[in-house]
Amino acid sequence: MSIGTVTMRRANESDIPALETLVNLAYRGGEATVAWKNENHLVTGARVVPEELKDAISAENSTVHVASTADGDLIGCVQIEKDGSDAIIGMLSVHPKHQNIGLGRKLLQAGELVARIQFGCTVGKMYVLCGRPELMAWYAKVGYEPTGETKPFFGPETRLTALVDDAHFVVVAKQLA
């Protein structure tokens, strides 16, 4: 599917309702055209809520960039957060109707560029939920490799519930310089 002209820009607070819908649909909607492109079989609960989006957009060390169609519909996003000399790249989301056309790769490349230029980061890191071997293979294809580090899954006090035992995040990284 071709989507015509796609514009990428920094998100602002007026984007929060559309971003919330987009991210939760991409991560939990179960509508992905390829099953490994969402986490609804591994986790329940909203991936993101408006307060988190507001923080991600307005924090000094964080930015969210969005991809939109010529009509202004948000179809993708990526968050970049400075953590020392590293950039944590996350919330990489593509609307299920616009997957499999290379938009995820373009968003990731845009995020890496922002990490280097805006934040001066030399390493990009991502936290990938375990149990997603096809996604790990895709990240390896675009230069991200496991660091050997893991991060615990969020506790029961959050709105998220793991549907698998031993849920955790695998840390992958790539040199950006």
Backbone bond lengths (Angstrom), bond angles and torsions (degrees), N, CA, C in turn:
res aa  C-N    CA-C-N  psi(-1)  N-CA   C-N-CA  omega(-1)  CA-C   N-CA-C  phi
1 M - - - 1.444 - - 1.521 108.95 -
2 S 1.277 116.95 128.42 1.450 122.32 174.59 1.519 108.62 -93.18
3 I 1.329 116.01 143.29 1.455 118.34 -179.52 1.512 112.53 -114.76
4 G 1.327 117.53 6.81 1.454 119.47 -179.43 1.512 110.90 72.17
5 T 1.324 115.41 -143.57 1.443 121.54 -176.69 1.529 111.07 -75.88
6 V 1.322 114.98 129.37 1.465 121.59 176.29 1.523 107.03 -117.89
7 T 1.310 115.76 131.69 1.455 122.02 178.19 1.521 108.62 -109.84
8 M 1.336 116.18 136.84 1.456 120.26 174.40 1.515 107.73 -113.25
9 R 1.347 114.03 137.97 1.456 120.49 -179.27 1.515 109.28 -155.42
10 R 1.330 114.93 168.29 1.460 120.73 176.30 1.531 108.63 -74.32
11 A 1.321 116.36 136.26 1.465 121.01 178.76 1.524 110.12 -72.62
12 N 1.327 114.73 155.30 1.459 120.61 173.92 1.526 108.46 -131.87
13 E 1.308 116.92 174.04 1.459 120.08 -174.10 1.524 113.26 -61.51
14 S 1.324 118.32 -27.22 1.471 119.45 178.24 1.531 111.82 -68.11
15 D 1.336 117.24 -15.96 1.468 121.64 178.59 1.532 112.85 -82.81
16 I 1.328 118.22 -10.79 1.465 121.19 -170.74 1.536 113.22 -55.42
17 P 1.325 121.14 -47.79 1.474 118.30 -179.68 1.536 113.00 -59.75
18 A 1.325 116.76 -44.28 1.469 119.99 179.85 1.522 111.13 -68.49
19 L 1.336 116.96 -37.36 1.467 120.60 178.01 1.525 111.17 -64.60
20 E 1.315 116.55 -42.89 1.461 119.84 179.16 1.529 110.36 -58.40
21 T 1.315 116.06 -46.24 1.469 120.53 178.97 1.523 110.88 -62.52
22 L 1.322 116.89 -47.89 1.465 122.14 -177.92 1.527 111.68 -59.26
23 V 1.320 117.43 -52.36 1.467 121.36 -175.15 1.524 110.53 -64.66
24 N 1.318 117.39 -45.69 1.461 119.63 -179.26 1.524 111.77 -66.52
25 L 1.313 117.79 -34.80 1.464 120.53 176.30 1.530 110.52 -67.55
26 A 1.324 116.29 -43.63 1.467 120.27 -178.55 1.526 111.93 -65.83
27 Y 1.329 117.71 -39.92 1.461 120.96 -176.47 1.523 113.62 -87.82
28 R 1.322 117.46 -35.00 1.457 119.98 -171.52 1.514 114.58 -124.04
29 G 1.319 117.93 -4.23 1.457 120.64 -171.66 1.509 115.69 -69.97
30 G 1.313 117.71 -25.37 1.457 119.76 -179.10 1.516 113.59 71.51
31 E 1.343 116.66 13.75 1.458 120.22 -179.54 1.516 113.26 -102.21
32 A 1.309 117.43 2.16 1.457 119.91 -177.86 1.517 110.10 -57.86
33 T 1.323 115.57 142.36 1.454 119.35 -179.87 1.519 112.06 -73.76
34 V 1.325 116.97 -16.94 1.458 123.14 174.89 1.527 105.98 -125.75
35 A 1.322 117.54 122.71 1.464 122.16 -169.12 1.525 114.00 -55.34
36 W 1.334 119.37 -34.36 1.458 120.36 -175.76 1.522 113.18 -73.66
37 K 1.318 117.67 -2.04 1.464 119.94 -177.46 1.525 113.79 -90.12
38 N 1.319 117.98 11.51 1.461 120.15 170.32 1.521 109.04 -145.50
39 E 1.334 115.08 171.52 1.459 120.68 -174.33 1.525 113.05 -113.55
40 N 1.318 118.80 14.29 1.465 120.41 -173.21 1.522 113.39 -64.12
41 H 1.315 118.69 -16.11 1.464 121.57 176.08 1.538 112.04 -89.00
42 L 1.337 116.77 -6.40 1.457 121.57 -177.49 1.527 113.78 -114.62
43 V 1.340 116.12 -27.41 1.461 121.24 -172.51 1.526 109.69 -144.59
44 T 1.332 115.94 143.58 1.461 120.38 169.19 1.519 108.12 -115.80
45 G 1.305 115.39 158.12 1.462 121.83 -178.94 1.512 110.43 106.74
46 A 1.304 115.70 154.93 1.464 121.22 -178.31 1.525 110.63 -61.33
47 R 1.316 116.54 135.05 1.471 121.64 176.84 1.526 109.93 -68.51
48 V 1.329 116.37 -35.26 1.456 120.30 -177.35 1.524 109.30 -148.99
49 V 1.313 115.50 151.09 1.469 122.18 176.95 1.525 107.90 -124.35
50 P 1.342 117.41 161.71 1.465 120.55 -175.15 1.533 114.62 -53.71
51 E 1.326 118.19 -39.52 1.465 120.13 -178.58 1.530 111.43 -61.91
52 E 1.331 116.61 -39.74 1.474 120.41 178.25 1.529 110.64 -66.43
53 L 1.309 116.17 -39.63 1.468 119.43 178.83 1.520 110.71 -65.18
54 K 1.318 116.53 -42.17 1.466 119.99 178.47 1.525 110.12 -60.00
55 D 1.322 116.90 -44.21 1.468 120.73 178.20 1.531 111.12 -62.94
56 A 1.321 116.80 -44.12 1.473 120.93 -178.59 1.522 111.78 -63.41
57 I 1.320 116.21 -35.71 1.466 121.44 -178.67 1.520 111.88 -77.68
58 S 1.325 117.31 -37.09 1.465 120.23 -171.10 1.525 115.05 -98.27
59 A 1.316 118.46 -14.28 1.467 120.24 -178.38 1.520 111.22 -66.20
60 E 1.313 115.64 146.66 1.466 121.02 -178.64 1.530 112.13 -64.92
61 N 1.325 116.83 -33.33 1.465 121.09 -175.49 1.526 112.64 -100.80
62 S 1.328 117.79 19.64 1.462 121.43 -176.39 1.521 110.01 -144.24
63 T 1.307 115.53 150.97 1.453 121.13 173.73 1.521 108.44 -149.50
64 V 1.294 116.32 153.43 1.453 122.50 174.19 1.520 106.46 -123.39
65 H 1.312 115.94 129.87 1.459 120.84 175.57 1.523 108.42 -111.67
66 V 1.320 115.26 143.84 1.455 121.43 -177.10 1.518 110.20 -121.95
67 A 1.321 114.23 153.69 1.462 122.41 171.60 1.515 106.37 -112.09
68 S 1.324 115.72 132.97 1.459 119.52 179.64 1.517 110.48 -134.45
69 T 1.330 114.85 155.29 1.454 121.49 177.59 1.522 109.24 -79.14
70 A 1.317 116.29 172.68 1.461 121.26 176.74 1.522 111.32 -58.96
71 D 1.328 116.99 -27.86 1.469 121.39 177.81 1.522 112.90 -80.16
72 G 1.334 117.35 -5.12 1.456 120.94 179.47 1.508 115.12 92.15
73 D 1.337 118.05 2.45 1.466 120.86 178.81 1.527 109.99 -72.99
74 L 1.347 116.91 129.19 1.454 120.76 176.33 1.516 109.14 -74.59
75 I 1.332 116.85 126.52 1.463 120.83 -177.96 1.525 112.23 -124.25
76 G 1.319 117.51 -2.72 1.457 120.16 178.41 1.507 111.41 -168.73
77 C 1.344 115.34 160.70 1.466 119.78 177.04 1.514 110.05 -159.36
78 V 1.330 114.47 165.26 1.456 122.55 174.86 1.527 107.24 -153.22
79 Q 1.333 115.86 140.71 1.463 121.65 176.13 1.517 108.92 -106.98
80 I 1.319 115.43 140.09 1.452 121.87 175.77 1.527 107.23 -125.42
81 E 1.335 116.14 126.40 1.457 120.72 -178.88 1.526 109.16 -129.00
82 K 1.318 116.17 126.00 1.470 121.20 179.40 1.521 109.45 -75.42
83 D 1.341 115.35 132.32 1.455 122.58 177.12 1.528 106.78 -138.09
84 G 1.315 116.55 85.00 1.463 121.00 -173.26 1.518 109.50 68.70
85 S 1.326 116.76 -127.77 1.467 119.55 177.03 1.531 111.95 -90.35
86 D 1.327 115.59 0.86 1.463 121.23 178.52 1.523 110.70 -99.17
87 A 1.308 115.20 153.42 1.458 121.59 170.90 1.521 107.15 -113.64
88 I 1.320 116.27 129.17 1.459 120.95 172.85 1.524 105.64 -91.61
89 I 1.309 115.78 115.09 1.462 121.42 -178.78 1.516 106.80 -103.38
90 G 1.312 115.97 123.42 1.455 119.38 -175.98 1.508 112.91 -151.14
91 M 1.306 114.26 -175.04 1.452 123.08 179.87 1.539 111.34 53.03
92 L 1.331 116.00 29.94 1.453 120.77 177.86 1.521 107.39 -67.58
93 S 1.317 115.87 113.91 1.466 121.19 -172.76 1.518 110.51 -137.20
94 V 1.328 114.98 138.27 1.461 121.73 172.86 1.523 107.02 -131.25
95 H 1.305 116.08 130.79 1.464 120.29 177.92 1.533 108.40 -54.70
96 P 1.341 117.85 134.60 1.466 120.18 -177.87 1.528 114.87 -52.55
97 K 1.312 118.58 -31.96 1.471 121.08 179.51 1.523 112.55 -73.24
98 H 1.323 117.06 -10.66 1.461 120.76 -177.75 1.526 112.19 -120.55
99 Q 1.329 116.77 18.49 1.457 120.47 177.66 1.529 109.84 -82.33
100 N 1.319 114.37 163.77 1.471 122.72 176.77 1.524 113.42 70.35
101 I 1.348 117.04 25.84 1.466 120.56 176.12 1.526 111.62 -124.94
102 G 1.347 116.82 7.77 1.459 120.93 177.76 1.525 114.94 92.15
103 L 1.321 117.69 3.98 1.463 120.02 -178.23 1.529 111.92 -67.65
104 G 1.319 118.46 -38.03 1.457 120.81 178.05 1.520 111.23 -59.00
105 R 1.317 116.96 -43.44 1.469 121.61 178.57 1.526 110.50 -62.89
106 K 1.334 116.81 -43.13 1.471 120.26 179.41 1.528 111.37 -64.86
107 L 1.328 116.95 -40.12 1.465 120.12 176.77 1.525 110.76 -64.09
108 L 1.313 117.38 -42.68 1.456 121.12 178.72 1.530 110.33 -62.50
109 Q 1.327 117.22 -44.14 1.468 120.59 178.09 1.528 111.01 -62.39
110 A 1.326 116.72 -39.84 1.464 120.27 177.21 1.525 110.24 -63.91
111 G 1.328 116.86 -41.26 1.455 120.68 177.79 1.518 112.19 -62.52
112 E 1.326 116.05 -40.72 1.462 120.07 178.15 1.527 110.82 -64.29
113 L 1.324 116.99 -39.82 1.466 121.40 178.74 1.528 110.22 -63.98
114 V 1.313 117.64 -45.44 1.463 121.52 177.20 1.527 109.97 -60.45
115 A 1.327 116.82 -42.27 1.463 120.48 179.53 1.527 111.05 -58.69
116 R 1.320 116.40 -43.01 1.470 120.56 -179.02 1.521 111.89 -72.83
117 I 1.332 116.28 -50.28 1.467 120.60 -172.10 1.532 112.32 -77.50
118 Q 1.316 117.25 -53.10 1.460 120.80 -175.21 1.525 112.62 -74.95
119 F 1.341 116.69 -41.40 1.459 120.21 -173.73 1.525 114.16 -106.00
120 G 1.338 118.35 -8.10 1.458 120.74 179.41 1.512 114.26 67.08
121 C 1.313 117.60 26.49 1.470 121.99 -177.93 1.521 110.95 -81.41
122 T 1.326 115.46 148.33 1.464 121.11 179.70 1.525 112.76 -109.55
123 V 1.337 116.82 -14.41 1.457 121.48 -179.59 1.523 108.69 -130.88
124 G 1.322 115.73 134.59 1.461 120.88 171.99 1.512 108.63 -102.84
125 K 1.322 116.52 133.08 1.466 121.46 178.36 1.517 109.19 -125.12
126 M 1.328 114.41 148.71 1.454 120.75 174.18 1.513 108.69 -136.53
127 Y 1.328 115.41 151.05 1.457 122.77 176.10 1.520 106.96 -109.41
128 V 1.329 115.78 114.36 1.461 121.61 -174.93 1.525 108.74 -110.06
129 L 1.318 116.44 126.35 1.452 121.12 179.46 1.524 109.69 -61.79
130 C 1.336 116.54 133.32 1.467 120.97 179.76 1.526 109.76 -58.89
131 G 1.311 116.13 161.34 1.457 120.52 177.56 1.517 113.22 84.63
132 R 1.336 117.18 19.44 1.458 120.58 -179.21 1.537 109.96 -129.08
133 P 1.338 117.26 64.04 1.467 119.44 -174.54 1.526 113.77 -60.90
134 E 1.324 118.40 -34.51 1.471 119.75 179.63 1.523 110.51 -67.74
135 L 1.318 116.67 -36.94 1.465 119.64 177.52 1.527 110.11 -67.81
136 M 1.328 116.78 -41.08 1.464 120.22 176.82 1.531 110.49 -60.04
137 A 1.320 116.50 -38.69 1.467 120.27 178.26 1.526 110.50 -65.19
138 W 1.315 117.38 -39.37 1.471 121.04 178.46 1.521 109.74 -64.89
139 Y 1.346 117.15 -44.26 1.464 119.25 178.36 1.528 110.86 -62.75
140 A 1.312 118.43 -38.00 1.468 120.66 176.74 1.524 110.26 -62.76
141 K 1.306 116.16 -38.65 1.472 121.39 179.61 1.534 111.76 -62.77
142 V 1.334 117.17 -30.43 1.464 120.46 179.17 1.530 112.31 -100.04
143 G 1.350 116.12 15.17 1.454 120.83 169.52 1.515 117.59 100.82
144 Y 1.331 118.20 3.95 1.467 120.74 179.69 1.518 109.60 -96.26
145 E 1.327 115.62 132.58 1.456 121.40 -178.25 1.523 109.75 -124.90
146 P 1.327 117.66 148.39 1.468 120.18 176.06 1.527 110.75 -60.53
147 T 1.323 115.47 139.26 1.465 120.75 179.48 1.523 111.85 -91.62
148 G 1.332 117.19 -11.50 1.455 121.69 -173.25 1.519 111.74 92.21
149 E 1.322 116.01 -9.37 1.465 121.77 179.75 1.528 109.57 -91.67
150 T 1.314 116.11 147.34 1.462 121.80 173.24 1.519 108.58 -128.63
151 K 1.305 115.43 161.01 1.467 122.94 175.54 1.521 107.15 -126.05
152 P 1.329 117.48 142.59 1.463 119.41 -179.94 1.528 111.71 -68.23
153 F 1.313 115.55 151.14 1.458 120.82 173.14 1.521 107.57 -71.67
154 F 1.295 115.78 154.74 1.457 121.45 -178.71 1.522 110.35 -60.89
155 G 1.314 115.83 146.04 1.458 121.94 -176.56 1.516 113.35 -73.78
156 P 1.313 115.23 174.19 1.464 121.51 -177.08 1.531 113.26 -66.23
157 E 1.351 117.58 -13.66 1.454 119.92 179.16 1.535 112.35 -74.73
158 T 1.314 117.80 -10.94 1.467 120.87 179.26 1.519 109.97 -86.54
159 R 1.294 115.23 176.56 1.471 121.44 177.99 1.535 111.54 -80.40
160 L 1.336 116.97 -1.47 1.460 121.60 -174.96 1.528 110.96 -100.38
161 T 1.323 115.35 144.14 1.458 121.55 175.91 1.520 108.69 -130.58
162 A 1.314 115.73 124.14 1.468 120.35 176.57 1.524 108.69 -75.02
163 L 1.321 116.19 138.77 1.460 122.27 177.89 1.522 111.64 -99.75
164 V 1.330 116.60 1.53 1.460 122.41 179.99 1.528 108.88 -127.28
165 D 1.318 115.81 151.85 1.463 120.37 176.08 1.525 109.43 -71.44
166 D 1.314 115.43 151.39 1.463 122.79 176.13 1.530 113.09 56.25
167 A 1.321 117.38 38.94 1.466 120.12 177.09 1.530 109.14 -63.60
168 H 1.323 115.92 134.68 1.452 122.15 177.90 1.522 108.36 -160.01
169 F 1.311 115.37 171.37 1.456 121.27 178.13 1.520 109.22 -106.17
170 V 1.315 115.70 139.20 1.454 122.75 173.84 1.529 106.48 -98.57
171 V 1.318 117.22 129.94 1.460 121.51 -179.70 1.527 108.34 -88.74
172 V 1.332 116.19 125.91 1.462 121.96 174.47 1.525 107.75 -118.67
173 A 1.322 116.72 151.66 1.462 120.16 -175.95 1.524 110.86 -145.23
174 K 1.348 112.86 160.10 1.466 121.40 178.99 1.528 108.27 -148.55
175 Q 1.322 116.54 138.18 1.465 120.41 173.58 1.530 108.18 -70.74
176 L 1.320 116.90 132.37 1.461 121.05 -177.90 1.511 112.99 -100.59
177 A 1.319 117.66 -19.04 1.467 121.05 -174.85 1.503 113.12 -69.90
